[in-house]
């Protein structure tokens, strides 16, 4: 018996495909757990040295082209991440130099005199390598399915500097890779579009490795900071 695709059956097929596609897209809200540094909330009885975060520069070729702005967005993002991760270690007293004017105004409103604490050590950082790429594949020329992956890679360097002698007391490196993949099968699903959040995710991963190295070497006595 020969089956003939009538307009009625075509309508059913189109309706079914539309329904399946609609079911593939849904809105959801969920909490995403942020992984802290290895020493987070762990007891520490050693000396907490006062430290200020210096420059964190993007030394890679990423966002350094002719049409890039003069604002080091990658370096600024890395500096913000570093500040939070260093505070999480509970090994340092981190002082803020980025908001001095605002804090001065708030102190004046309170009617008190500021007592700014000096920092014996500065920690500086550089993004030495950074890159992004997209990788795609298809099955039977895309008829059976296709996929796309976005991959971001970062490598950073941290250095602890004595502000009195300008001696570099310690340096460490960390690297990380982050991948986002999606697959479309028989025309259903989606492929990964550009995700700008990958920059922050891979930076967080690489910087967290360097901060973990720093805290570990302080606990092991590899790095001994002179008393202030």
C-alpha positions in Angstrom: 0.0 0.0 0.0 1.5 3.3 -1.1 1.3 6.1 1.5 0.5 9.5 0.2 1.4 12.6 2.3 -1.7 14.8 2.2 -2.0 18.4 3.4 -3.5 17.1 6.6 -0.5 14.9 7.4 1.9 17.7 6.5 0.1 20.0 9.0 0.5 17.3 11.7 4.2 16.9 11.0 4.8 20.7 11.1 2.7 21.1 14.3 4.7 18.2 15.9 8.0 19.8 14.9 7.0 23.2 16.3 5.8 21.6 19.5 9.1 19.7 20.0 11.2 22.8 19.2 9.1 24.8 21.7 9.7 22.2 24.4 13.4 22.4 23.9 13.4 26.0 25.1 12.5 26.8 28.7 13.2 29.3 31.3 14.8 28.3 34.6 16.4 29.9 37.6 18.9 28.1 39.7 21.7 28.8 42.1 25.2 28.3 40.8 27.8 27.4 43.4 31.0 29.3 43.2 34.1 27.2 44.0 36.3 29.1 46.6 40.0 28.9 47.1 41.4 25.7 48.7 42.0 27.4 52.1 38.6 29.1 52.4 37.2 28.9 55.9 40.2 26.8 57.1 41.8 27.8 60.4 45.0 29.9 60.2 47.1 31.1 63.1 50.0 32.6 61.2 50.9 36.2 60.6 48.6 38.0 58.2 50.8 40.4 56.2 49.3 43.6 54.9 49.1 43.5 51.1 47.9 45.8 48.4 47.1 44.7 44.8 49.1 46.6 42.3 48.7 46.5 38.5 47.2 43.5 36.7 47.9 43.9 33.0 46.9 42.0 29.9 50.2 41.1 28.3 48.6 38.7 25.8 47.6 39.5 22.2 43.9 39.2 23.0 42.0 42.5 22.7 45.2 44.3 21.7 44.4 45.0 18.1 44.2 48.2 16.2 40.5 48.7 17.0 40.7 47.9 20.8 40.1 50.5 23.4 42.7 52.0 25.7 40.9 50.4 28.7 42.4 47.1 29.8 39.1 45.3 30.4 40.8 41.9 30.8 43.3 43.2 33.3 40.7 45.0 35.3 38.5 41.9 35.4 41.5 39.8 36.5 42.3 42.3 39.3 38.8 42.1 40.7 38.9 38.4 40.7 42.3 38.4 42.4 41.2 40.7 45.2 38.3 38.4 46.1 40.3 35.2 46.0 43.2 36.6 48.1 40.7 37.7 50.8 39.2 34.2 50.8 42.5 32.6 51.7 42.5 34.3 55.2 46.3 34.6 54.9 46.5 38.4 54.3 45.1 41.8 55.2 44.1 43.2 51.9 43.9 47.0 51.7 41.9 48.9 49.0 43.5 51.6 47.0 41.0 51.8 44.2 38.3 53.6 46.2 40.4 56.1 48.3 38.5 59.2 47.2 35.1 57.6 47.9 36.2 56.4 51.3 37.6 59.8 52.1 34.2 61.4 51.3 32.4 58.8 53.5 34.8 59.4 56.4 34.1 63.1 56.1 30.4 62.5 56.2 31.0 60.4 59.4 33.1 63.3 60.8 36.1 61.1 61.5 39.7 61.2 60.4 41.0 58.4 58.2 43.9 56.3 59.3 45.1 54.7 56.2 47.2 51.6 56.8 50.3 51.1 54.7 51.1 47.8 53.0 54.5 46.2 53.2 53.8 44.0 50.1 52.4 44.5 46.7 51.0 41.7 44.6 51.1 42.3 40.9 49.8 40.1 38.1 49.8 39.7 34.3 47.7 37.8 31.9 50.5 36.3 29.8 48.4 34.1 27.5 44.8 34.3 26.5 42.8 33.0 23.6 39.4 31.9 22.4 38.4 29.5 19.6 35.3 27.8 18.2 35.3 24.2 17.0 32.4 22.7 15.1 31.5 19.3 13.7 28.6 17.8 11.7 27.2 14.4 11.0 26.1 13.5 7.4 26.6 17.1 6.3 24.6 18.4 9.2 21.5 16.4 8.4 21.8 14.1 11.4 23.2 16.8 13.7 25.9 19.4 14.3 27.7 20.6 17.3 29.8 23.6 18.3 32.2 24.2 21.1 33.7 27.5 22.4 37.0 27.1 24.2 38.8 29.8 26.2 42.4 29.5 27.6 44.2 31.7 30.0 47.6 31.8 31.7 48.5 34.2 34.5 51.5 35.1 36.6 51.5 36.6 40.1 54.4 38.2 41.9 54.8 39.3 45.5 57.0 42.4 45.8 58.6 44.0 48.9 57.7 47.7 48.6 60.7 48.7 50.7 63.4 47.0 48.8 61.4 46.4 45.5 62.6 42.8 45.6 60.4 40.2 44.0 60.0 37.7 46.8 57.8 35.2 45.0 56.3 34.3 41.6 53.9 31.7 40.5 51.9 30.8 37.4 48.5 29.3 36.8 46.6 28.2 33.6 43.1 27.1 32.8 40.8 26.1 30.0 37.0 26.4 29.9 34.8 24.8 27.2 31.1 25.3 26.4 29.5 22.8 24.1 26.0 22.3 22.6 24.6 20.0 20.0 21.8 20.1 17.6 20.2 16.8 16.5 17.9 16.4 13.5 17.2 20.1 13.5 16.3 20.2 17.2 18.3 21.8 20.0 20.7 24.7 19.7 24.4 25.3 19.0 26.6 27.4 21.3 26.5 31.1 20.4 29.2 33.5 21.6 29.4 33.6 25.4 31.3 36.5 26.8 31.2 35.0 30.3 33.8 32.5 29.3 36.5 35.2 29.7 35.7 35.6 33.4 35.3 31.9 34.0 38.7 30.9 32.6 40.4 33.9 34.3 38.8 32.8 37.7 40.1 29.3 37.1 43.7 30.3 36.3 44.0 33.0 39.0 42.5 30.6 41.6 45.4 28.2 40.8 48.0 30.9 41.5 46.3 32.0 44.7 46.2 28.4 45.9 49.9 28.0 45.1 50.6 31.2 47.1 48.6 30.0 50.2 50.1 26.5 50.0 53.7 27.8 49.9 53.1 30.2 52.8 51.7 27.3 54.9 54.6 25.0 53.9 57.2 27.7 54.8 58.4 27.9 51.2 57.5 31.6 51.2 58.4 33.5 54.4 57.4 37.2 54.4 59.6 39.4 56.5 57.7 40.9 59.4 56.4 44.4 58.9 
